[in-house]
Amino acid sequence: MIRVALLGATGSIGTAALDLARAYPDRIRLVSMAARSNDAALVRAAEELRVPRIALVDAEAASRARAAWKRGEVLEGEDALITLAEEDGADVVVNAVVGGIGLKPTVAALSKGKRVALANKESVVLAGELLTSIAKRTGGVLIPVDSEHSAVSQCLRERPVSEVRRILLTASGGPFLRRDPATLADATPEEVLNHPTWAMGQRITVDCATLINKGFEVIEARWLFGLPPERLDVVIHPQSIVHAMVEFTDGSVLAQLSVPDMRLPLLYALSVPDRWTSKLPRLDLANLASLTFVSPDPARCPGRTLARRALDLGGTAPAVLNAADEEAVRLFLDRKIRFGDLMPLVEEVLRAHAPLEAPLTLESILEADRWARGRLHEAAAPTSRK
C-alpha cells in the first residue's frame, strides 16, 4: 500500500490518478488531494475515495468546499500545496498541478526525501539544477509522468548515461501538422485545442501547437537524465505510439510503445521498480497501419527553437521562457491576442532578459518568473484585443 498526496486532482492527470486509485484500492491510498478552484469535483472525489484532507488554492472555492463537506479538513491557498507535499502521511506526491505554481510543492516533497511522480514539467524547466541537487542531498526521487520521459526512464532502467549516444523524444506534431504555416496566425482556440491523439489540459495542448512543449521536454530531459543538449533530439511521430527512443553507443535503439493514455506512465511512476498488472488499453500492433517519423519543420515549431535558445543561455532563462509562455497562452485562450502573437511575444521577453547564472536559488528563480510575467503583459498590451 502506498500513501499518495495528489496535487492537481481535477485536471487530466489528476483524473487519471483517480482512475488508478479506483482500480487499485489495495495498493493506492489517497491521503490528500488538491485543486486550484474546482471544489465540486474535488469534494465528490474526496467523498467517493474517503480522502481525509483536501486543499483548494482559490479562497472562495475553499469556502464553498467547507460548507459542502464536513468529513475532513479543507486547506486553502498556494501554501496548502506545500503542506500536503511535505506531510509525513504521504509516501508519494503526484504533482499534476499546471504552471509555475507547482515548483514549491516539488521542492518541499524532495526536501523531505519523498518520491515525486512529476507531471508538472514546469518544476524541472524552472529549476532542474536545483531539484536534482536537492534530490541528491535528501534521497528524494523524481519519477517523470510525461509519456516521453517515462518512456526514456523505462528504456534506460538505470543504465549509465555513458552508454547513451542520444535520446529521441517524439512529438505528434499537434493539430497543425499538415496545415500551411502561413494560415496559422489567426487560428482560433477551438482549432488549437483540437489535438488529434491526446486528451490534455488546455495549456499543454496549445504548447503542442507551437511545439514549445517539446522544447520544454528537452530542457526536462537535460536535468532528468544528465545528458547535454546536443545529445537530445525531437522527431515528429503523428501516431503517438512510440513515446521515446534511446540510442546507445553500440548502435542499438530501444523504444517504448503504448497506446496514448496518460494512465500508463502514471501507473509506472507509482509502481516502479515493480510492474502492476493492469486492465488498461493494450497496443495491437497488427492493427497499426504504419508508424512514421519525420524531422520537425522549423516553420511549424518556433517554440522548440526558443526553448533551445533558453537552454543554451542557461541560468534563469528557462524560467523566464516558461513564465512568458504561460501568460501568453492565457491571453490567447482569453482571445486577447492572436495565435500568431504567441511566440513573438515570448521571444521578446526572452530577448529582454539577462539570465542570472548558477548556482540558482528558489528565490532567484521565482523572481525571474515574476519578472517575465509582468514583462509579457507589457509586451502584449499593444497587440491585445479589447
Contacts in CASP RR format, 6 or more apart in sequence:
PFRMAT RR
TARGET T0000
AUTHOR 0000-0000-0000
METHOD contacts of the structure
MODEL  1
MIRVALLGATGSIGTAALDLARAYPDRIRLVSMAARSNDAALVRAAEELR
VPRIALVDAEAASRARAAWKRGEVLEGEDALITLAEEDGADVVVNAVVGG
IGLKPTVAALSKGKRVALANKESVVLAGELLTSIAKRTGGVLIPVDSEHS
AVSQCLRERPVSEVRRILLTASGGPFLRRDPATLADATPEEVLNHPTWAM
GQRITVDCATLINKGFEVIEARWLFGLPPERLDVVIHPQSIVHAMVEFTD
GSVLAQLSVPDMRLPLLYALSVPDRWTSKLPRLDLANLASLTFVSPDPAR
CPGRTLARRALDLGGTAPAVLNAADEEAVRLFLDRKIRFGDLMPLVEEVL
RAHAPLEAPLTLESILEADRWARGRLHEAAAPTSRK
1 26 0 8 1.000
1 27 0 8 1.000
1 28 0 8 1.000
1 29 0 8 1.000
2 27 0 8 1.000
2 28 0 8 1.000
2 29 0 8 1.000
2 91 0 8 1.000
2 92 0 8 1.000
2 270 0 8 1.000
3 29 0 8 1.000
3 31 0 8 1.000
3 89 0 8 1.000
3 90 0 8 1.000
3 91 0 8 1.000
3 92 0 8 1.000
4 17 0 8 1.000
4 21 0 8 1.000
4 28 0 8 1.000
4 29 0 8 1.000
4 30 0 8 1.000
4 31 0 8 1.000
4 90 0 8 1.000
4 91 0 8 1.000
4 92 0 8 1.000
4 93 0 8 1.000
4 94 0 8 1.000
4 270 0 8 1.000
5 30 0 8 1.000
5 31 0 8 1.000
5 32 0 8 1.000
5 33 0 8 1.000
5 34 0 8 1.000
5 84 0 8 1.000
5 85 0 8 1.000
5 87 0 8 1.000
5 89 0 8 1.000
5 90 0 8 1.000
5 92 0 8 1.000
5 93 0 8 1.000
5 94 0 8 1.000
5 109 0 8 1.000
6 14 0 8 1.000
6 17 0 8 1.000
6 18 0 8 1.000
6 30 0 8 1.000
6 32 0 8 1.000
6 33 0 8 1.000
6 34 0 8 1.000
6 94 0 8 1.000
6 96 0 8 1.000
7 33 0 8 1.000
7 34 0 8 1.000
7 81 0 8 1.000
7 84 0 8 1.000
7 85 0 8 1.000
7 93 0 8 1.000
7 94 0 8 1.000
7 95 0 8 1.000
7 96 0 8 1.000
7 97 0 8 1.000
7 102 0 8 1.000
7 105 0 8 1.000
7 120 0 8 1.000
8 14 0 8 1.000
8 33 0 8 1.000
8 34 0 8 1.000
8 35 0 8 1.000
8 36 0 8 1.000
8 95 0 8 1.000
8 96 0 8 1.000
8 97 0 8 1.000
8 98 0 8 1.000
9 15 0 8 1.000
9 17 0 8 1.000
9 18 0 8 1.000
9 33 0 8 1.000
9 34 0 8 1.000
9 35 0 8 1.000
9 41 0 8 1.000
9 42 0 8 1.000
9 45 0 8 1.000
9 96 0 8 1.000
10 35 0 8 1.000
10 36 0 8 1.000
10 38 0 8 1.000
10 41 0 8 1.000
10 42 0 8 1.000
10 45 0 8 1.000
11 35 0 8 1.000
11 38 0 8 1.000
11 96 0 8 1.000
11 98 0 8 1.000
11 201 0 8 1.000
12 199 0 8 1.000
12 200 0 8 1.000
12 201 0 8 1.000
12 262 0 8 1.000
13 94 0 8 1.000
13 96 0 8 1.000
13 119 0 8 1.000
13 145 0 8 1.000
13 262 0 8 1.000
13 266 0 8 1.000
14 94 0 8 1.000
14 96 0 8 1.000
16 262 0 8 1.000
16 263 0 8 1.000
16 266 0 8 1.000
17 94 0 8 1.000
17 96 0 8 1.000
17 266 0 8 1.000
18 30 0 8 1.000
18 45 0 8 1.000
18 49 0 8 1.000
19 263 0 8 1.000
20 28 0 8 1.000
20 263 0 8 1.000
20 266 0 8 1.000
20 267 0 8 1.000
20 270 0 8 1.000
21 28 0 8 1.000
21 29 0 8 1.000
21 30 0 8 1.000
21 49 0 8 1.000
22 49 0 8 1.000
23 278 0 8 1.000
23 279 0 8 1.000
24 276 0 8 1.000
27 271 0 8 1.000
27 276 0 8 1.000
28 270 0 8 1.000
30 49 0 8 1.000
30 51 0 8 1.000
31 51 0 8 1.000
31 52 0 8 1.000
31 53 0 8 1.000
31 87 0 8 1.000
31 89 0 8 1.000
31 90 0 8 1.000
32 51 0 8 1.000
32 52 0 8 1.000
32 53 0 8 1.000
32 54 0 8 1.000
32 55 0 8 1.000
32 84 0 8 1.000
32 87 0 8 1.000
32 90 0 8 1.000
33 42 0 8 1.000
33 45 0 8 1.000
33 46 0 8 1.000
33 51 0 8 1.000
33 53 0 8 1.000
33 54 0 8 1.000
33 55 0 8 1.000
34 42 0 8 1.000
34 54 0 8 1.000
34 55 0 8 1.000
34 56 0 8 1.000
34 57 0 8 1.000
34 75 0 8 1.000
34 80 0 8 1.000
34 81 0 8 1.000
34 84 0 8 1.000
34 97 0 8 1.000
35 41 0 8 1.000
35 42 0 8 1.000
35 54 0 8 1.000
35 55 0 8 1.000
35 56 0 8 1.000
35 57 0 8 1.000
35 61 0 8 1.000
36 56 0 8 1.000
36 57 0 8 1.000
36 58 0 8 1.000
36 61 0 8 1.000
36 97 0 8 1.000
36 98 0 8 1.000
37 56 0 8 1.000
37 57 0 8 1.000
37 58 0 8 1.000
37 60 0 8 1.000
37 61 0 8 1.000
38 61 0 8 1.000
39 56 0 8 1.000
39 58 0 8 1.000
39 61 0 8 1.000
39 62 0 8 1.000
39 64 0 8 1.000
39 65 0 8 1.000
39 68 0 8 1.000
40 64 0 8 1.000
40 68 0 8 1.000
42 54 0 8 1.000
42 56 0 8 1.000
42 65 0 8 1.000
43 54 0 8 1.000
43 65 0 8 1.000
43 68 0 8 1.000
43 69 0 8 1.000
45 51 0 8 1.000
46 54 0 8 1.000
46 69 0 8 1.000
46 71 0 8 1.000
46 72 0 8 1.000
47 69 0 8 1.000
47 71 0 8 1.000
52 71 0 8 1.000
52 72 0 8 1.000
52 73 0 8 1.000
53 72 0 8 1.000
53 73 0 8 1.000
53 75 0 8 1.000
53 84 0 8 1.000
54 65 0 8 1.000
54 69 0 8 1.000
54 72 0 8 1.000
54 73 0 8 1.000
54 74 0 8 1.000
54 75 0 8 1.000
55 62 0 8 1.000
55 74 0 8 1.000
55 75 0 8 1.000
55 76 0 8 1.000
55 77 0 8 1.000
55 80 0 8 1.000
55 81 0 8 1.000
55 83 0 8 1.000
55 84 0 8 1.000
56 62 0 8 1.000
56 65 0 8 1.000
56 74 0 8 1.000
56 75 0 8 1.000
56 76 0 8 1.000
56 77 0 8 1.000
56 80 0 8 1.000
57 76 0 8 1.000
57 77 0 8 1.000
57 78 0 8 1.000
57 80 0 8 1.000
57 81 0 8 1.000
57 101 0 8 1.000
58 76 0 8 1.000
58 77 0 8 1.000
59 76 0 8 1.000
59 77 0 8 1.000
61 76 0 8 1.000
62 74 0 8 1.000
62 75 0 8 1.000
62 76 0 8 1.000
62 77 0 8 1.000
63 76 0 8 1.000
65 74 0 8 1.000
66 74 0 8 1.000
75 83 0 8 1.000
75 84 0 8 1.000
78 101 0 8 1.000
78 104 0 8 1.000
81 97 0 8 1.000
81 101 0 8 1.000
81 102 0 8 1.000
81 104 0 8 1.000
81 105 0 8 1.000
82 104 0 8 1.000
82 105 0 8 1.000
82 108 0 8 1.000
84 90 0 8 1.000
84 93 0 8 1.000
84 105 0 8 1.000
85 93 0 8 1.000
85 95 0 8 1.000
85 105 0 8 1.000
85 106 0 8 1.000
85 108 0 8 1.000
85 109 0 8 1.000
85 112 0 8 1.000
85 114 0 8 1.000
86 108 0 8 1.000
86 109 0 8 1.000
86 111 0 8 1.000
86 112 0 8 1.000
86 114 0 8 1.000
90 114 0 8 1.000
91 114 0 8 1.000
91 115 0 8 1.000
92 114 0 8 1.000
92 115 0 8 1.000
92 116 0 8 1.000
92 117 0 8 1.000
92 270 0 8 1.000
93 105 0 8 1.000
93 106 0 8 1.000
93 109 0 8 1.000
93 114 0 8 1.000
93 115 0 8 1.000
93 116 0 8 1.000
93 117 0 8 1.000
94 116 0 8 1.000
94 117 0 8 1.000
94 119 0 8 1.000
94 145 0 8 1.000
94 266 0 8 1.000
94 269 0 8 1.000
94 270 0 8 1.000
95 102 0 8 1.000
95 105 0 8 1.000
95 106 0 8 1.000
95 109 0 8 1.000
95 116 0 8 1.000
95 117 0 8 1.000
95 118 0 8 1.000
95 119 0 8 1.000
95 120 0 8 1.000
95 123 0 8 1.000
96 119 0 8 1.000
96 120 0 8 1.000
96 145 0 8 1.000
97 105 0 8 1.000
97 120 0 8 1.000
98 120 0 8 1.000
98 122 0 8 1.000
98 201 0 8 1.000
98 203 0 8 1.000
98 204 0 8 1.000
99 120 0 8 1.000
99 122 0 8 1.000
99 203 0 8 1.000
99 322 0 8 1.000
99 326 0 8 1.000
100 120 0 8 1.000
100 122 0 8 1.000
100 123 0 8 1.000
100 126 0 8 1.000
100 322 0 8 1.000
100 323 0 8 1.000
100 326 0 8 1.000
100 369 0 8 1.000
102 120 0 8 1.000
102 122 0 8 1.000
102 123 0 8 1.000
103 120 0 8 1.000
103 122 0 8 1.000
103 123 0 8 1.000
103 126 0 8 1.000
103 127 0 8 1.000
103 362 0 8 1.000
103 365 0 8 1.000
103 366 0 8 1.000
104 362 0 8 1.000
106 116 0 8 1.000
106 118 0 8 1.000
106 120 0 8 1.000
106 123 0 8 1.000
106 131 0 8 1.000
107 123 0 8 1.000
107 127 0 8 1.000
107 130 0 8 1.000
107 131 0 8 1.000
107 134 0 8 1.000
107 362 0 8 1.000
109 116 0 8 1.000
109 140 0 8 1.000
110 116 0 8 1.000
110 131 0 8 1.000
110 134 0 8 1.000
110 135 0 8 1.000
110 138 0 8 1.000
110 140 0 8 1.000
110 142 0 8 1.000
111 134 0 8 1.000
111 138 0 8 1.000
112 138 0 8 1.000
112 140 0 8 1.000
113 135 0 8 1.000
113 138 0 8 1.000
113 139 0 8 1.000
113 140 0 8 1.000
113 141 0 8 1.000
114 140 0 8 1.000
114 141 0 8 1.000
115 140 0 8 1.000
115 141 0 8 1.000
115 143 0 8 1.000
116 140 0 8 1.000
116 141 0 8 1.000
116 142 0 8 1.000
116 143 0 8 1.000
117 143 0 8 1.000
117 145 0 8 1.000
117 266 0 8 1.000
117 269 0 8 1.000
117 270 0 8 1.000
118 124 0 8 1.000
118 142 0 8 1.000
118 143 0 8 1.000
118 144 0 8 1.000
118 145 0 8 1.000
118 269 0 8 1.000
119 145 0 8 1.000
119 146 0 8 1.000
119 266 0 8 1.000
121 146 0 8 1.000
121 216 0 8 1.000
121 217 0 8 1.000
121 220 0 8 1.000
122 216 0 8 1.000
122 322 0 8 1.000
122 326 0 8 1.000
123 131 0 8 1.000
124 131 0 8 1.000
124 142 0 8 1.000
124 219 0 8 1.000
124 220 0 8 1.000
124 223 0 8 1.000
124 224 0 8 1.000
125 216 0 8 1.000
125 219 0 8 1.000
125 220 0 8 1.000
125 318 0 8 1.000
125 319 0 8 1.000
125 321 0 8 1.000
125 322 0 8 1.000
126 318 0 8 1.000
126 319 0 8 1.000
126 322 0 8 1.000
126 365 0 8 1.000
126 369 0 8 1.000
127 319 0 8 1.000
127 360 0 8 1.000
127 362 0 8 1.000
127 365 0 8 1.000
128 220 0 8 1.000
128 223 0 8 1.000
129 223 0 8 1.000
129 358 0 8 1.000
129 359 0 8 1.000
129 360 0 8 1.000
130 360 0 8 1.000
130 361 0 8 1.000
130 362 0 8 1.000
130 365 0 8 1.000
131 142 0 8 1.000
131 223 0 8 1.000
132 142 0 8 1.000
132 223 0 8 1.000
134 140 0 8 1.000
135 141 0 8 1.000
135 142 0 8 1.000
142 224 0 8 1.000
143 150 0 8 1.000
143 153 0 8 1.000
143 268 0 8 1.000
143 269 0 8 1.000
143 272 0 8 1.000
144 150 0 8 1.000
144 152 0 8 1.000
144 153 0 8 1.000
144 220 0 8 1.000
144 224 0 8 1.000
144 265 0 8 1.000
144 269 0 8 1.000
145 262 0 8 1.000
145 265 0 8 1.000
145 266 0 8 1.000
145 269 0 8 1.000
146 217 0 8 1.000
146 220 0 8 1.000
146 265 0 8 1.000
147 243 0 8 1.000
147 244 0 8 1.000
147 258 0 8 1.000
147 260 0 8 1.000
147 262 0 8 1.000
147 264 0 8 1.000
147 265 0 8 1.000
148 169 0 8 1.000
148 170 0 8 1.000
148 217 0 8 1.000
148 221 0 8 1.000
148 243 0 8 1.000
148 244 0 8 1.000
149 169 0 8 1.000
149 217 0 8 1.000
149 220 0 8 1.000
149 221 0 8 1.000
149 224 0 8 1.000
149 244 0 8 1.000
150 243 0 8 1.000
150 256 0 8 1.000
150 264 0 8 1.000
150 265 0 8 1.000
150 268 0 8 1.000
150 269 0 8 1.000
151 242 0 8 1.000
151 243 0 8 1.000
151 244 0 8 1.000
151 255 0 8 1.000
151 256 0 8 1.000
151 265 0 8 1.000
152 167 0 8 1.000
152 169 0 8 1.000
152 221 0 8 1.000
152 224 0 8 1.000
152 225 0 8 1.000
152 244 0 8 1.000
152 246 0 8 1.000
152 256 0 8 1.000
153 224 0 8 1.000
153 268 0 8 1.000
153 272 0 8 1.000
154 256 0 8 1.000
154 268 0 8 1.000
155 244 0 8 1.000
155 245 0 8 1.000
155 246 0 8 1.000
155 254 0 8 1.000
155 255 0 8 1.000
155 256 0 8 1.000
156 164 0 8 1.000
156 225 0 8 1.000
156 246 0 8 1.000
159 248 0 8 1.000
161 225 0 8 1.000
161 226 0 8 1.000
161 227 0 8 1.000
162 249 0 8 1.000
163 248 0 8 1.000
163 249 0 8 1.000
163 250 0 8 1.000
164 225 0 8 1.000
164 227 0 8 1.000
164 231 0 8 1.000
164 246 0 8 1.000
164 247 0 8 1.000
164 248 0 8 1.000
164 249 0 8 1.000
165 231 0 8 1.000
165 247 0 8 1.000
165 248 0 8 1.000
165 249 0 8 1.000
165 251 0 8 1.000
166 227 0 8 1.000
166 231 0 8 1.000
166 232 0 8 1.000
166 233 0 8 1.000
166 246 0 8 1.000
166 247 0 8 1.000
167 221 0 8 1.000
167 225 0 8 1.000
167 227 0 8 1.000
167 231 0 8 1.000
167 232 0 8 1.000
167 233 0 8 1.000
167 244 0 8 1.000
167 245 0 8 1.000
167 246 0 8 1.000
167 247 0 8 1.000
168 233 0 8 1.000
168 234 0 8 1.000
168 235 0 8 1.000
168 244 0 8 1.000
168 245 0 8 1.000
168 246 0 8 1.000
168 247 0 8 1.000
169 214 0 8 1.000
169 217 0 8 1.000
169 218 0 8 1.000
169 221 0 8 1.000
169 232 0 8 1.000
169 233 0 8 1.000
169 234 0 8 1.000
169 235 0 8 1.000
169 244 0 8 1.000
170 234 0 8 1.000
170 235 0 8 1.000
170 236 0 8 1.000
170 237 0 8 1.000
170 240 0 8 1.000
170 242 0 8 1.000
170 243 0 8 1.000
170 244 0 8 1.000
170 245 0 8 1.000
170 293 0 8 1.000
171 208 0 8 1.000
171 211 0 8 1.000
171 213 0 8 1.000
171 214 0 8 1.000
171 234 0 8 1.000
171 235 0 8 1.000
171 236 0 8 1.000
171 237 0 8 1.000
171 296 0 8 1.000
172 195 0 8 1.000
172 196 0 8 1.000
172 197 0 8 1.000
172 198 0 8 1.000
172 208 0 8 1.000
172 236 0 8 1.000
172 237 0 8 1.000
172 238 0 8 1.000
172 239 0 8 1.000
172 240 0 8 1.000
173 208 0 8 1.000
173 211 0 8 1.000
173 236 0 8 1.000
173 238 0 8 1.000
173 296 0 8 1.000
173 300 0 8 1.000
174 195 0 8 1.000
174 196 0 8 1.000
174 208 0 8 1.000
174 209 0 8 1.000
174 211 0 8 1.000
175 191 0 8 1.000
175 192 0 8 1.000
175 193 0 8 1.000
175 194 0 8 1.000
175 195 0 8 1.000
175 196 0 8 1.000
175 208 0 8 1.000
175 209 0 8 1.000
176 184 0 8 1.000
176 187 0 8 1.000
176 209 0 8 1.000
176 300 0 8 1.000
177 196 0 8 1.000
177 236 0 8 1.000
177 238 0 8 1.000
177 300 0 8 1.000
181 297 0 8 1.000
181 299 0 8 1.000
181 300 0 8 1.000
184 339 0 8 1.000
184 340 0 8 1.000
185 338 0 8 1.000
185 339 0 8 1.000
185 340 0 8 1.000
186 338 0 8 1.000
186 339 0 8 1.000
186 340 0 8 1.000
187 209 0 8 1.000
187 339 0 8 1.000
187 340 0 8 1.000
188 339 0 8 1.000
189 206 0 8 1.000
189 332 0 8 1.000
189 333 0 8 1.000
189 335 0 8 1.000
192 205 0 8 1.000
192 206 0 8 1.000
192 209 0 8 1.000
192 332 0 8 1.000
192 339 0 8 1.000
193 202 0 8 1.000
193 205 0 8 1.000
193 206 0 8 1.000
195 205 0 8 1.000
195 208 0 8 1.000
196 238 0 8 1.000
197 238 0 8 1.000
197 239 0 8 1.000
197 240 0 8 1.000
197 260 0 8 1.000
198 205 0 8 1.000
198 208 0 8 1.000
198 240 0 8 1.000
198 260 0 8 1.000
198 262 0 8 1.000
200 208 0 8 1.000
200 262 0 8 1.000
202 329 0 8 1.000
202 333 0 8 1.000
203 326 0 8 1.000
203 329 0 8 1.000
203 330 0 8 1.000
204 213 0 8 1.000
206 329 0 8 1.000
206 332 0 8 1.000
206 333 0 8 1.000
206 342 0 8 1.000
207 213 0 8 1.000
207 216 0 8 1.000
207 325 0 8 1.000
207 329 0 8 1.000
209 339 0 8 1.000
210 301 0 8 1.000
210 302 0 8 1.000
210 303 0 8 1.000
210 342 0 8 1.000
210 343 0 8 1.000
211 234 0 8 1.000
211 296 0 8 1.000
211 300 0 8 1.000
211 301 0 8 1.000
211 302 0 8 1.000
211 303 0 8 1.000
211 304 0 8 1.000
212 302 0 8 1.000
212 303 0 8 1.000
212 304 0 8 1.000
212 306 0 8 1.000
212 307 0 8 1.000
212 325 0 8 1.000
212 343 0 8 1.000
212 346 0 8 1.000
214 234 0 8 1.000
214 296 0 8 1.000
214 301 0 8 1.000
214 304 0 8 1.000
214 307 0 8 1.000
215 234 0 8 1.000
215 303 0 8 1.000
215 304 0 8 1.000
215 306 0 8 1.000
215 307 0 8 1.000
215 308 0 8 1.000
215 311 0 8 1.000
216 307 0 8 1.000
216 322 0 8 1.000
217 234 0 8 1.000
218 229 0 8 1.000
218 232 0 8 1.000
218 234 0 8 1.000
218 304 0 8 1.000
218 307 0 8 1.000
218 308 0 8 1.000
218 311 0 8 1.000
219 307 0 8 1.000
219 310 0 8 1.000
219 311 0 8 1.000
219 318 0 8 1.000
221 227 0 8 1.000
221 232 0 8 1.000
222 228 0 8 1.000
222 229 0 8 1.000
222 232 0 8 1.000
222 311 0 8 1.000
229 308 0 8 1.000
229 311 0 8 1.000
229 312 0 8 1.000
234 296 0 8 1.000
234 304 0 8 1.000
235 245 0 8 1.000
235 293 0 8 1.000
235 294 0 8 1.000
235 295 0 8 1.000
235 296 0 8 1.000
236 293 0 8 1.000
236 294 0 8 1.000
236 295 0 8 1.000
236 296 0 8 1.000
237 291 0 8 1.000
237 292 0 8 1.000
237 293 0 8 1.000
238 292 0 8 1.000
239 288 0 8 1.000
239 290 0 8 1.000
239 291 0 8 1.000
239 292 0 8 1.000
240 260 0 8 1.000
241 257 0 8 1.000
241 258 0 8 1.000
241 259 0 8 1.000
241 260 0 8 1.000
241 283 0 8 1.000
241 288 0 8 1.000
241 291 0 8 1.000
242 255 0 8 1.000
242 256 0 8 1.000
242 257 0 8 1.000
242 291 0 8 1.000
242 293 0 8 1.000
243 256 0 8 1.000
243 257 0 8 1.000
243 258 0 8 1.000
243 265 0 8 1.000
244 255 0 8 1.000
244 256 0 8 1.000
245 253 0 8 1.000
245 254 0 8 1.000
245 255 0 8 1.000
245 256 0 8 1.000
246 253 0 8 1.000
246 254 0 8 1.000
246 255 0 8 1.000
247 253 0 8 1.000
248 254 0 8 1.000
257 283 0 8 1.000
258 264 0 8 1.000
258 283 0 8 1.000
259 280 0 8 1.000
259 281 0 8 1.000
259 282 0 8 1.000
259 283 0 8 1.000
261 280 0 8 1.000
261 281 0 8 1.000
263 280 0 8 1.000
264 278 0 8 1.000
264 280 0 8 1.000
267 276 0 8 1.000
267 278 0 8 1.000
267 280 0 8 1.000
268 275 0 8 1.000
296 304 0 8 1.000
298 305 0 8 1.000
302 343 0 8 1.000
302 347 0 8 1.000
303 343 0 8 1.000
303 346 0 8 1.000
306 321 0 8 1.000
306 343 0 8 1.000
306 346 0 8 1.000
306 347 0 8 1.000
306 350 0 8 1.000
307 318 0 8 1.000
307 321 0 8 1.000
309 317 0 8 1.000
309 350 0 8 1.000
310 317 0 8 1.000
310 318 0 8 1.000
310 320 0 8 1.000
310 321 0 8 1.000
310 350 0 8 1.000
311 317 0 8 1.000
311 318 0 8 1.000
313 350 0 8 1.000
313 355 0 8 1.000
314 355 0 8 1.000
314 357 0 8 1.000
314 358 0 8 1.000
315 355 0 8 1.000
315 356 0 8 1.000
315 357 0 8 1.000
315 358 0 8 1.000
315 360 0 8 1.000
316 353 0 8 1.000
316 355 0 8 1.000
316 356 0 8 1.000
316 360 0 8 1.000
316 364 0 8 1.000
316 365 0 8 1.000
316 368 0 8 1.000
317 350 0 8 1.000
317 353 0 8 1.000
317 355 0 8 1.000
319 365 0 8 1.000
319 368 0 8 1.000
319 369 0 8 1.000
319 372 0 8 1.000
320 349 0 8 1.000
320 350 0 8 1.000
320 353 0 8 1.000
320 355 0 8 1.000
320 368 0 8 1.000
320 369 0 8 1.000
320 371 0 8 1.000
320 372 0 8 1.000
321 346 0 8 1.000
321 350 0 8 1.000
321 372 0 8 1.000
322 369 0 8 1.000
322 372 0 8 1.000
323 368 0 8 1.000
323 369 0 8 1.000
323 370 0 8 1.000
323 372 0 8 1.000
323 373 0 8 1.000
323 376 0 8 1.000
324 345 0 8 1.000
324 346 0 8 1.000
324 349 0 8 1.000
324 350 0 8 1.000
324 372 0 8 1.000
324 373 0 8 1.000
324 375 0 8 1.000
324 376 0 8 1.000
325 342 0 8 1.000
325 346 0 8 1.000
326 373 0 8 1.000
327 372 0 8 1.000
327 373 0 8 1.000
327 374 0 8 1.000
327 376 0 8 1.000
327 377 0 8 1.000
327 380 0 8 1.000
328 337 0 8 1.000
328 341 0 8 1.000
328 342 0 8 1.000
328 345 0 8 1.000
328 346 0 8 1.000
328 376 0 8 1.000
328 380 0 8 1.000
329 342 0 8 1.000
331 337 0 8 1.000
331 377 0 8 1.000
331 380 0 8 1.000
331 384 0 8 1.000
332 338 0 8 1.000
332 339 0 8 1.000
332 341 0 8 1.000
332 342 0 8 1.000
335 385 0 8 1.000
336 380 0 8 1.000
336 384 0 8 1.000
336 385 0 8 1.000
337 345 0 8 1.000
337 380 0 8 1.000
337 383 0 8 1.000
337 384 0 8 1.000
337 385 0 8 1.000
338 383 0 8 1.000
338 385 0 8 1.000
341 380 0 8 1.000
341 383 0 8 1.000
345 376 0 8 1.000
345 379 0 8 1.000
345 380 0 8 1.000
345 383 0 8 1.000
346 376 0 8 1.000
348 379 0 8 1.000
349 372 0 8 1.000
349 375 0 8 1.000
349 376 0 8 1.000
349 379 0 8 1.000
352 375 0 8 1.000
353 368 0 8 1.000
353 371 0 8 1.000
353 372 0 8 1.000
353 375 0 8 1.000
355 368 0 8 1.000
356 364 0 8 1.000
356 368 0 8 1.000
END
